[in-house]
Amino acid sequence: MQRQRQQHEVGGGRRHTARANARRSMGSEYCCTVLLPLLLLSTASAPGQVRAVGLLSLDVDECTQGLDDCHADAICQNTPKLYKCTCKPGFSGEGKTCRDIDECDNDFNGGCVHECFNIPGNYRCACYDGFMLAQDGHNCLDTDECLLNNGGCQHACVNTVGSYECRCNDGFFLSDNQHTCIHRSEEGMNCMNKDHGCAHICKEAPKGGVACECRPGFELARNQRDCILTCNHGNGGCQHVCEDADDGPVCGCHPEYTLQSDRKTCVEKEETTTEFSENNATAGADVDKRVKRRLLMDIDECQTSNGGCDHFCRNTVGSFDCSCKKGFKLLTDEKSCQDIDECSFERTCDHICINYPGTFECSCKKGFGLYGFTHCGDINECSINNGGCQHTCLNTLGGYECHCDAGQKLHWNKKDCVERSLSDVILPKISLHCIKTGGNNRCFLICPSDVHLISGVDDSYTIKCGRPSFKKKTHYTNESAVLDLLIIRTSVSFKFNEGKCNLKKRKMFQDALHHIMPDQHNSITKNFYFVNLTCSSGKRPLGDHGRLKASREVFISMDFELETNQKEVTETCNLSCARKRTEKRLRKAIRTLRRVVNKEQFHIRLSGVDHDVVRKPPRVLGTQELCGPGQRHISSKCASCSVGTYYDGEREGCILCPNGTYQDNEGQITCEPCPHPQNNRNQKTAGSRSVSECGGQCSPGEYSSDGFKPCLPCPFGTYQPEPGRTSCFTCGGGLMTKLNGATVFQECETKVQCSPGHFYNTTTHRCIRCPLGTYQPEFGQSYCIACPGNTTTDYDGSTNVTHCKDRHCGGELGEFTGYIESPNYPGNYPANTECTWTIHPPPKRRILIVVPEIFLPIEDECGDYLVMRKSSSSNSVTTYETCQTYERPIAFTSRSKKLWIQFKSNEGNSAKGFQVPYVTYDEDYQELIEDIVRDGRLYASENHQEILKDKKLIKALFDVLAHPQNYFKYTVQESREMFPRSFIRLLRSKVSRFLRPYK
């Protein structure tokens, strides 16, 4: 026995050296270096027992001591004299050499009616798109796509074998996207005409007339109008085998099945007497004959109390499996189902996440629009009827502003413009005080009222004090020239290499302010009527090898508006001279402010509540989160004050807006005074949530000189959709309305009604397709809505905000963990896009990738694809390549030390895409990792597949793989709750074999 042990050690070669290196690499911490399965090994024992990692068994036979020379895919059985090697099921050989059996390589295709995939020791069947795998794991059943959200069809959805099609009601025809319906026109030979004659897609020819095209998977007939089905669409309507012929597809069946009378569906030859049902394409038996013989003796546990399963029970030979509905996960008892709280994951929603049983919903803050299901982008309100502004509309992050031409000012409704004079210049209310005490400068910005807070994305915020002056000039007059000299505007910005935007409440600087007035020589005071302060933070730009740097940069920008000191105007110094003197003092104050901000000695008072403008997040006392302005604590969490309330710093709570005031934004610290006519009538009670609740205003379709009652209806040819307005919008182009008092443009009598995706041009009186980056979901509108944020559309004529897509290639590339993400994920990715990523692991580390699921349309003949290889050269070593949808997960190791990854899409169909995480691990564990991910049993069970889709579990596994010391973060109880017992059993033999001691 001693001689055999020595021979085994010599023959082990490189494999045993790697294991020894792995054990030595972490020294005393080696127990934590093979991810969480080690913890599972020690916790899988009976309660009260603990197994030592190095003492997994006390048996001294050759098999457990590693003295055998059985193949890795063989089973070692101890015998009284020596031992015996037997290849595992699915492998052939004498035991010391085992070869995988390719079950798919026979005349019966492994029993699979569509596709058969060989995997080590096993095989699996898969179905074409439009089909689902039957319970026997071999046959394929038609999927009724119409059951889910009507197949995405606007009107009617009709299911077919292997596919489905949308149909429209009378008076409509199917649009090019094959889902929405467009109203038919009665006139002209064009694609809007009801008699254009095209079976599928109609395109207007350059020289007039129409040209017909077919959907993917169809061929244009000789008459250039009809479309002929091929096997490339829904398998040609065949359940099993499809062959293309001149007159269309010809269907056949798997050798063990026979073709039904409908010449499309198949039934087992032993079950030809089974009655065929038109609604079920496979009413015949679903059980493979080889499996059926064993099922005759099997007990179906699912027949009794659903097998104890919460949701689904699937009977297997000699056992059963429980599984859960989508949005739920199977607990470790392998029977109970628990809702997946998607809101607890990172990056689920940009702004607000609401969890529901089995699903979740994302929403955005005010002024932001949802796109790609989870992302939020700024809404360009100015694209929607000019924001309702009478003159100029200026879009801002999370909002917008109306501005008036020179010589006019904003009305109280903040949209209409009224005449103004020099006496209307707003008196300064905002002051900047800079003082010098003890050799150090401090600056205080005081905003006593008219304060507006805007919370942006990624911890950013904006504070607006006062109101800006008008900016646009339509003509130049003496009055406007004087106003230009009166108004001084300046901006200043600061950049910090790292930190985080934060406003910290603080009781301070009352005493400091008392020193300002007595000591004029050591202080600087400037008055303004508008200040805009913005703090934004974000991750630093890409560094070497395309990796995002962990630190964050912070930018603080301030915009000031003030008035020239007219008291300095004399006979020797005119207004222009006085302006230069004011600007000189302002520059001095800005220089002082810049020094102060860099030393974090800048403070701000908002409506009587003092704050530090700090760069670094403040320390949190205990577990209670420190709230920002406009927020209070609810259940130890911060929540913004709702509309109709404001935050009171002294009472530390949200207070209803007093009578005669309103607040239409969340998280504010003041309320706005209600506009009212001179007699001050119609004032509502406290807590008004919008200016319309203040009362007494004109209704939509009405106007008056001040926006209050009594009101007049909008004249013929005009309309007004908002309350409290002083004017009405004209229809334009000489158009009239049927009645006075119109509220929307659709009441204007246009010469043609435009369909969604178009807008009415009042100059040419034609419908124009919405340009790229815009959409219009309604009939008869005069504008198109800009896509939110930086998104755009693939084509013109978009009808829905879901057509707005982010073209940015997503992901974060780190040395230890990271992920890549298709643009606009989890929404459909854009057309004609290309993304490349490169993963460069540190020395002596390898890459493990998990593809939980990937959605790429196969209809485009691989026009959209994802490829991972060593370099950009097409001849380099390829690790992974696909152009299809796979909802089953797969894990694999990179075949090269680094990975070059490319994703491309064409102009055809689109899909959800992918989010693929990766981790780099110590190369000494390559043998163990490959042994795990290449085992077909890892993917055979639905419950094992869900483990690879569980973001929290994958994060925990990657966390330990990347940094083995993190093993100690997980308690015994946590590890038991992470893995089902079947998963533990799968890993136990692999981990114990890898850790088997060699002497």
Secondary structure, 3 states (H helix, E strand, C coil): CHHHHHHHHHHHCHHHHHHHHHHHHCHHHHHHCCCCHHHHHHHCCCCCCCCCCCCCCCCCCHHHHCCCCCCCCEEEEECCCCEEEEECCCEEECCCCEEECCCCCCCCHHHCCCEEEEECCEEEEECCCCEEECCCCCCEEECCHHHCHHHHCCCEEEEECCEEEEECCCCEEECCCCCCEEECECCCCCCCECCCCCCCEEEECCCCCEEEECCCCEEECCCCCCEEECCCCHHHHCCCEEEEECCEEEEECCCCEEECCCCCCEEEHHHCCCCCECCECCCCCCCCHHHHHHHCCCCCHHHCHHHHCCCEEEEECCEEEEECCCCEEECCCCCCEEECCHHHCCCCCCCEEEEECCEEEEECCCCEEEECCCEEEECCHHHCHHHHCCCEEEEECCEEEEECECCEEECCCCCCEEECCHHHCCCCCEEEEEEEECCEEEEEEEECCCEEEEECCCCCEEEEEECCCCCECCCCCHHHHHHHHHEEEEEEEEEECCCCCEEEECCCCHHHHHCCCCCHHHEEEEEECEEEEEEEEEECCECHHHCECCCEEEEEEEEEEEECCHHHCCCCCCHHHHHHHHHHHHHHHHHHHHHHHHCCCEEEEECCEEEEEECCCCCCCCCCCCCCCCEEEECCEEEECCCCEEEECCCCEEEECCCCEECCCCCCCCCEECCCCCCCCCCCCCCECCHHHHCCECCCCEECCCCECCCEECCCCEECCCCCCCCCEECCCCCCECCCCECCHHHECCCCCCCCCEEEECCCCEEEECCCCEECCCCCCCCCEECCCCCECCCCCECCHHHCECCCCEEECCCCEEEEECCCCCCCCCCCCEEEEEECCCCCEEEEEEECCEECCHHHCCCCEEEEECCCCCCCCEEEEECCCECCCEEEECCCCCEEEEEECCCCCCCCEEEEEEEEEEHHHHHHHHHHHCCCHHHHCHHHHHHHHCHHHHHHHHHHHHCHHHHHHCCHHHHHHHCCHHHHHHHHHHHHHHCCCCC
